[in-house]
Amino acid sequence: MRSHKSVKPNKILSIMDDYLKNSLNVRQAVPFFMVANMGKSLNFYITQLGFELKNKWEPRGKIEWCWLQRNSVSIMLQEPRNNETSNEDMPNGKGVSICFQCIDALALYHEFIAKGIIIKEPFVGNNMWVIKYSDPDSYWLDFESPTDTPEETKYSEWLKTTKNK
């Protein structure tokens, strides 16, 4: 029989702490939205924006929490379970913007308007094409992609200049 040396608990915690500090422990941040109506939000994100339902929690026969994903971007949605955490007490969307970094935001703009989504005209801000609108709970969603088009250019203005070339 082999004898095993006893390792003190503090030493184990120290080894684990060093491992976590030196590994890729934190891998992503996922926006978590409290929503007023899960069905309406699922329709918006899945049908209109093209997200896929990856995980869900249905403790009472309907989705109360879910994880949605499109490409490498994820979001979580949750509907309050009782009146104590009612969305009426929480001002959704105030000061919140989720900026999705894209390869081609204008392609997404065309995809979304083809589905009947009403979106403000894209514009250039911070050297990026910005497609900005809000979800059913007033959270701002910005789909952005890099551009060398001059700052504050509107999409319609840019189209006129590219047609003349």
N, C-alpha and C positions, 0 to 999 in steps of 0.2 A: 504494500500500500504506500501511496505517496502521501507525504505530509504537506498540508497546505498552510502557508503562512496566513495569518489573520491580518487583514488590512483594516485599519481604523476607519470608522465612518467619516471623520473629518478629511482624511486623505482621499476617500472615494469622492466626496463632494468637491474637493479641490481639483481632482482629475476631470470630473464632469464639467466643472465650471470652465477650466482651461479649454476643453474640447468645444464647448458651446461658443466661447469667445472667438475661437479660431476657425469655426466652420461657418457655412452659409446657413445659419439657423433662421434668419428672417428672410423670407423669399418673396413676399408680395404684400401689398396693402389692398384690401377689397372694400369698396364702399358698401355701406350697410344702410338701406333706406327703410324707415317705417312708412308704410303705405296705408292709405285710407280704404282702398278696395283692391284686394289681391287679384281678383279676376280681371279688372280693368288694367291693372299694372302689368300682369302677365301678357295680356293681349298686346299692350303697347310695346313691351320689350321683345316678345317673341315674334309676333306677327308683323309688327311694323319695323322694328330695328334689327331683326334677324338673330337675336340671342337664342341659345338653346338651354332648356331646363336640364341641369346636371344633377341636382340633388333637391330633395324636398322633405318637409316635415308635415305630416297629416294626422295629428293626434285625434282630431274629431271628425275625420272623414273629408276634410277639405284642406287645401294647402294653406298653411299659416306662416311658413318660412320657406324660402327657396334660395338656391344658388344658381345663377344664370351665367352663361359664358358665350362669348363670341370671339373666335380666334384665341388670343392669349389674355383677353380682358374678362374679368369677372365682376359681378355685383351680387349682393344679397338683398332680398326683400323680405320684410316681415309685416304681417298685419297684427295689430294689437289683439290680445286674447280677451280682454275685459274692459269695462268702462274706466277702471283706474288708470290705464295707460292709453286712453283714447287719443286719437290724433287731433281731436278738437282742442286739446290743451297744448299741443305742440305746433308751432308755426313751421310747417315743412318748407324746405327750400330756401329759407331766408339766409342769404349770404353763402349758399352752397353751390359750387360749380364743380362738376366732374369733367376733367379735360382728357378726352380719349386721344392719344397720339396715334395718328394714322399715316399710312403711306400716301393715300390719295383721298383727302376729305371731300373733294369735289365729286368723285365717283360715288361716295356715300350719299351726298346731296341728291344726285340724280336717282339713286336707288330709292331713297326715302320719298322724294316727291312722286316717283312712279307708283308708290303705294298709297298716294293720296295724303301724305303727311304735309301739313302746312308749316313751312319753315321760313323764317326771315331770310332775306338775301345774304349769301355768303359774303364775307369781307376779309381783308387782310389786316391782321393785328399781330404785332410782335414777330414779324416775318413768317407768319403762318396763315394759310387759308382757315377761316373759322366758320363752322356751321354750328349755329347756336339756337337752341330751343329748349323748352321745358317739358318734363314728363307730367303725368297726371297729378302728381303731388307737388308740383312747382319746383322740383330740383332742376337746376340748369345743367344741360348736357352740351358740352362743346366737343365737336369732332374737329381735330386740327391736323394740318400737314404742312411741312416746310415749303416756302416759296421765296423766289427772289422778286416777286411782284411788289411794287411800291406800297408802303404802308397806307392803310385806310382805303385802298382800292376796293370798289364794290364789284361783284361778279359781273353784273351787266356792263359796267364800264370796261372791264378786262376783256369780255367777249367782243366788244366793238373793236378794241385795238388788235386782237388776234385775228379777226376776220379781215382786217385791212392789210395784213402782212402776206 
